[in-house]
Every structure is written in structure tokens, then in C-alpha cells.
């Protein structure tokens, strides 16, 4: 699953790091379970998904096509989602989409983002290409429309 949604880069997070403010491993595991079907991963195509458990960004969330940053908010773990980051020759920092999500909501939020991508992509277009073409608006609408 190299280069697919199941190939998640995550720091150890609060479970193993004294600097972290949120857990990264359980979030990565939930996303992995949601996208365990290899045929679904292949349908989604090339994607980098990075998770950091604090602002030190050891998981490089800021340069993931989908980045997830765990934060402590009044004693509770919340996860901010960024889109559009890239560590390649077209280097860019991801854009924060909006308010964070509770840990148990993150995998479904990623699912909504990827469902939006699959519905709007051009034939053969990778996630990052769709995001650069459309910008954050359709993804924000998918995540926050009911909020």
C-alpha cells in the first residue's frame, strides 16, 4: 500500500512521547481500519496522510496531502485537518480547513474528504491535483455543512 491512504506517517504521539499533546497512533489505526480494503485504497490512488501529536510536527502533518495535527483543548484531544501539503518539488504547507474534530470523528472526516475527492476528480487525477484545482471549498462544505 505504499503511497496509498493506508501508508500513514504518524509520530508516536501521547502514547510514547512526553512532548505530545494528543494521541496519533489510535487515530492512524482508526483510519487504517476504515480504509483496510486494498481495492478502495487503489481507487483513491496516490495520497500522503501524515499525523502529528503536537506542534513539533514529527509526523510532518503540514506537508501531507491530508495532514492531521493533534492538539489539547481544555484537557481534551482535538485534531485539526489540513489539506494540500506537499514535500516534493512543488513544496507547500497544507491549509487548515476549520475547527478540529474529536479523536473518534477523525476517520469519518477523512472519509468525507476522500468521498468528495472521488466525486469531483477528473479522470486519472490524484488527490493533490484535485485539491489544487478546486481549493478547499468543496472539502470544507463536505466536513462542516451540517455543523
Residue frames as qw, qx, qy, qz and C-alpha x, y, z in Angstrom:
[[0.000, 0.883, 0.470, 0.000, 0.00, 0.00, 0.00],
 [0.465, -0.298, 0.050, 0.832, 2.99, 2.30, -0.46],
 [0.030, -0.006, 0.268, 0.963, 1.84, 5.80, -1.40],
 [0.350, -0.474, -0.652, -0.478, -1.82, 4.99, -0.70],
 [0.443, -0.655, 0.019, -0.612, -4.15, 6.07, 2.12],
 [0.909, -0.391, -0.144, -0.011, -3.10, 3.09, 4.22],
 [0.720, 0.178, -0.212, 0.636, 0.55, 4.19, 4.13],
 [0.277, -0.928, -0.145, -0.204, 0.19, 6.61, 7.05],
 [0.485, 0.287, -0.432, 0.705, 3.09, 8.50, 8.58],
 [0.508, -0.782, -0.191, -0.307, 2.42, 9.20, 12.26],
 [0.091, 0.558, -0.625, 0.539, 4.56, 10.23, 15.18],
 [0.348, -0.140, -0.891, 0.257, 4.26, 8.16, 18.38],
 [0.372, -0.622, -0.272, -0.634, 2.05, 10.83, 19.93],
 [0.451, -0.613, 0.314, -0.568, 0.98, 10.97, 23.55],
 [0.974, -0.174, -0.096, -0.104, 1.21, 7.21, 24.00],
 [0.887, -0.044, -0.056, 0.456, 5.03, 7.31, 23.82],
 [0.421, 0.421, -0.035, 0.802, 6.18, 10.94, 23.69],
 [0.322, -0.541, -0.486, 0.606, 6.38, 13.32, 26.65],
 [0.064, -0.204, 0.143, 0.966, 6.15, 16.33, 24.33],
 [0.133, -0.325, -0.745, -0.567, 2.92, 15.29, 22.62],
 [0.317, 0.024, 0.347, -0.882, -0.45, 16.79, 23.47],
 [0.804, 0.190, 0.082, -0.557, -2.60, 14.20, 21.68],
 [0.693, -0.097, 0.706, 0.106, -2.51, 10.58, 20.59],
 [0.357, 0.537, -0.483, -0.592, -1.52, 9.85, 17.00],
 [0.007, -0.158, 0.977, 0.143, -1.37, 6.05, 16.89],
 [0.332, 0.386, 0.804, -0.307, -5.08, 5.38, 17.67],
 [0.425, 0.685, 0.037, -0.591, -6.10, 7.92, 15.01],
 [0.222, 0.491, -0.734, -0.413, -3.83, 6.23, 12.46],
 [0.155, 0.032, 0.986, -0.056, -5.25, 2.84, 13.44],
 [0.424, 0.536, 0.549, -0.481, -8.85, 4.06, 13.01],
 [0.417, 0.673, -0.274, -0.546, -8.06, 5.46, 9.56],
 [0.064, 0.347, -0.907, -0.229, -6.27, 2.22, 8.63],
 [0.308, 0.242, 0.893, -0.224, -9.31, 0.18, 9.65],
 [0.455, 0.640, 0.260, -0.562, -11.65, 2.45, 7.69],
 [0.533, 0.697, -0.341, -0.336, -9.56, 2.03, 4.53],
 [0.581, -0.360, 0.728, 0.050, -8.35, -1.55, 5.06],
 [0.790, 0.442, 0.424, -0.004, -9.73, -2.70, 1.69],
 [0.447, -0.318, 0.450, 0.705, -6.81, -2.52, -0.75],
 [0.297, 0.496, 0.636, 0.512, -9.15, -2.07, -3.74],
 [0.100, -0.942, -0.318, 0.028, -10.56, 1.07, -2.05],
 [0.441, -0.680, 0.219, 0.544, -7.03, 2.33, -1.42],
 [0.436, 0.017, 0.605, 0.666, -6.18, 1.76, -5.08],
 [0.159, 0.764, 0.563, 0.272, -9.38, 3.54, -6.18],
 [0.236, -0.933, -0.090, 0.256, -8.33, 6.57, -4.12],
 [0.691, 0.600, -0.077, 0.396, -4.82, 6.42, -5.57],
 [0.551, 0.218, -0.324, 0.738, -1.70, 8.35, -4.65],
 [0.387, -0.826, -0.140, -0.385, -2.06, 10.09, -1.31],
 [0.430, 0.172, -0.617, 0.637, 0.10, 11.09, 1.63],
 [0.554, -0.712, -0.255, -0.348, -1.57, 11.18, 5.04],
 [0.458, 0.253, -0.543, 0.656, 0.53, 12.44, 7.94],
 [0.562, -0.735, -0.323, -0.198, -0.35, 12.73, 11.63],
 [0.322, 0.362, -0.503, 0.716, 1.45, 14.70, 14.36],
 [0.508, -0.566, -0.634, 0.139, 0.59, 14.58, 18.05],
 [0.299, -0.776, -0.191, 0.522, 1.73, 18.15, 18.76],
 [0.321, 0.936, -0.019, -0.146, 3.02, 21.31, 17.12],
 [0.393, -0.593, 0.607, 0.355, 6.54, 19.88, 16.94],
 [0.704, 0.556, -0.140, -0.420, 5.23, 18.16, 13.79],
 [0.346, -0.425, 0.822, 0.155, 7.33, 14.99, 13.96],
 [0.593, 0.326, 0.736, 0.017, 4.73, 13.31, 11.72],
 [0.143, -0.137, 0.441, 0.875, 5.13, 16.15, 9.18],
 [0.277, 0.613, 0.712, -0.200, 1.37, 16.77, 9.08],
 [0.126, 0.772, 0.014, -0.623, 1.91, 20.16, 7.46],
 [0.172, 0.492, -0.632, -0.573, 3.28, 18.60, 4.25],
 [0.325, 0.177, 0.929, 0.021, 0.81, 15.73, 3.93],
 [0.160, -0.289, -0.597, -0.731, -1.82, 15.87, 1.21],
 [0.594, -0.658, -0.302, -0.350, -4.04, 15.27, 4.23],
 [0.315, 0.302, -0.614, 0.657, -2.46, 16.39, 7.49],
 [0.621, -0.645, -0.395, -0.206, -3.81, 15.81, 10.97],
 [0.222, 0.426, -0.505, 0.717, -2.48, 17.74, 13.98],
 [0.574, -0.534, -0.616, 0.075, -3.45, 16.58, 17.46],
 [0.045, 0.491, -0.243, 0.835, -3.95, 19.36, 19.98],
 [0.268, -0.393, -0.757, 0.447, -5.01, 19.69, 23.60],
 [0.177, -0.459, -0.201, -0.847, -8.03, 21.94, 24.00],
 [0.521, -0.465, 0.254, -0.669, -9.05, 22.45, 27.63],
 [0.472, -0.316, 0.784, -0.252, -7.86, 18.99, 28.59],
 [0.817, 0.320, 0.450, -0.168, -9.40, 17.18, 25.60],
 [0.406, -0.204, 0.648, 0.612, -7.71, 15.92, 22.45],
 [0.555, 0.723, 0.226, -0.343, -8.81, 17.55, 19.20],
 [0.609, -0.039, 0.567, 0.554, -7.47, 17.08, 15.71],
 [0.270, 0.752, -0.069, -0.597, -7.06, 19.83, 13.15],
 [0.759, 0.286, 0.521, 0.265, -7.12, 18.79, 9.49],
 [0.055, 0.700, -0.316, -0.638, -5.03, 20.39, 6.78],
 [0.797, 0.424, 0.422, 0.088, -5.18, 19.72, 3.05],
 [0.529, 0.844, -0.010, 0.089, -2.85, 20.38, 0.16],
 [0.373, -0.777, 0.475, 0.176, 0.57, 19.97, 1.71],
 [0.905, 0.406, -0.080, 0.099, 3.38, 18.51, -0.35],
 [0.579, -0.669, 0.336, 0.324, 7.03, 17.67, 0.43],
 [0.763, 0.259, 0.416, 0.421, 8.02, 17.28, -3.23],
 [0.408, 0.092, 0.235, 0.878, 9.39, 19.74, -5.79],
 [0.165, -0.593, -0.346, -0.708, 6.10, 21.68, -5.60],
 [0.350, -0.190, -0.703, 0.590, 6.54, 22.03, -1.82],
 [0.302, -0.518, -0.157, -0.784, 3.60, 23.54, 0.02],
 [0.062, -0.004, 0.761, -0.646, 2.17, 23.74, 3.52],
 [0.124, -0.473, -0.850, -0.196, -1.35, 22.40, 3.97],
 [0.238, -0.377, -0.046, -0.894, -4.29, 24.74, 4.56],
 [0.113, 0.138, 0.815, -0.552, -6.25, 24.38, 7.80],
 [0.135, -0.396, -0.757, -0.502, -9.84, 23.50, 6.89],
 [0.434, -0.610, -0.155, -0.645, -11.64, 24.66, 10.02],
 [0.568, -0.560, 0.410, -0.441, -12.41, 23.65, 13.59],
 [0.087, 0.358, -0.928, 0.057, -10.87, 20.45, 14.91],
 [0.795, -0.149, -0.423, -0.408, -12.51, 17.09, 15.45],
 [0.694, -0.480, 0.476, -0.248, -12.63, 14.76, 18.43],
 [0.166, -0.424, 0.868, 0.197, -10.45, 11.68, 18.00],
 [0.477, 0.231, 0.844, -0.084, -13.38, 9.37, 17.30],
 [0.490, 0.759, 0.260, -0.341, -14.52, 11.67, 14.45],
 [0.074, -0.681, 0.511, 0.519, -11.26, 11.88, 12.50],
 [0.330, -0.019, 0.879, 0.343, -11.53, 8.69, 10.42],
 [0.338, 0.676, 0.654, -0.036, -15.04, 9.66, 9.28],
 [0.089, 0.886, -0.051, -0.452, -13.82, 13.18, 8.48],
 [0.181, -0.439, 0.722, 0.504, -11.06, 11.71, 6.30],
 [0.364, 0.320, 0.862, 0.146, -13.72, 9.52, 4.69],
 [0.278, 0.845, 0.376, -0.258, -15.81, 12.61, 3.81],
 [0.031, -0.764, 0.388, 0.515, -12.76, 14.32, 2.35],
 [0.220, -0.223, 0.857, 0.410, -11.94, 11.31, 0.19],
 [0.370, 0.545, 0.752, -0.027, -15.57, 10.79, -0.87],
 [0.204, 0.885, 0.087, -0.410, -15.61, 14.43, -2.01],
 [0.115, -0.585, 0.638, 0.488, -12.39, 13.89, -3.93],
 [0.337, 0.090, 0.904, 0.246, -13.70, 10.75, -5.63],
 [0.336, 0.719, 0.586, -0.164, -16.88, 12.57, -6.66],
 [0.174, 0.940, 0.017, -0.292, -15.08, 15.62, -8.07],
 [0.431, -0.487, 0.570, 0.503, -11.81, 14.35, -9.52],
 [0.574, 0.597, -0.338, -0.447, -11.08, 14.40, -13.21],
 [0.991, 0.118, -0.056, -0.004, -10.24, 11.04, -14.83],
 [0.815, 0.218, -0.244, 0.478, -6.82, 9.90, -13.65],
 [0.012, 0.760, -0.214, 0.613, -6.42, 12.88, -11.32],
 [0.531, -0.096, -0.680, 0.496, -4.66, 12.31, -7.99],
 [0.341, -0.764, -0.498, 0.228, -5.97, 13.81, -4.75],
 [0.361, -0.510, -0.003, 0.781, -3.39, 16.59, -4.66],
 [0.131, 0.125, 0.526, 0.831, -4.25, 17.60, -8.24],
 [0.211, -0.661, -0.659, -0.289, -7.95, 17.74, -7.43],
 [0.397, -0.723, -0.340, 0.452, -7.27, 19.81, -4.32],
 [0.307, -0.317, 0.201, 0.875, -5.05, 22.25, -6.22],
 [0.021, 0.317, 0.628, 0.710, -7.65, 22.57, -8.96],
 [0.335, -0.667, -0.587, -0.315, -10.66, 23.08, -6.67],
 [0.026, -0.496, 0.387, -0.777, -9.17, 24.54, -3.50],
 [0.020, 0.009, -0.857, 0.515, -10.54, 23.93, -0.01],
 [0.473, -0.027, 0.062, -0.878, -14.17, 24.99, -0.53],
 [0.770, -0.059, -0.460, -0.439, -15.80, 21.67, -1.54],
 [0.572, 0.008, -0.748, 0.336, -13.91, 19.83, 1.18],
 [0.060, -0.053, 0.480, -0.874, -14.92, 22.37, 3.84],
 [0.613, -0.061, -0.136, -0.776, -18.53, 22.09, 2.71],
 [0.745, -0.031, -0.651, -0.140, -18.40, 18.30, 2.99],
 [0.455, -0.019, -0.705, 0.544, -16.96, 18.44, 6.51],
 [0.060, -0.176, -0.467, 0.864, -18.83, 21.34, 8.03],
 [0.262, -0.287, -0.512, -0.766, -22.15, 21.58, 6.14],
 [0.564, -0.532, -0.610, -0.163, -24.18, 20.07, 8.99],
 [0.484, -0.236, -0.464, 0.704, -22.28, 22.00, 11.68]]
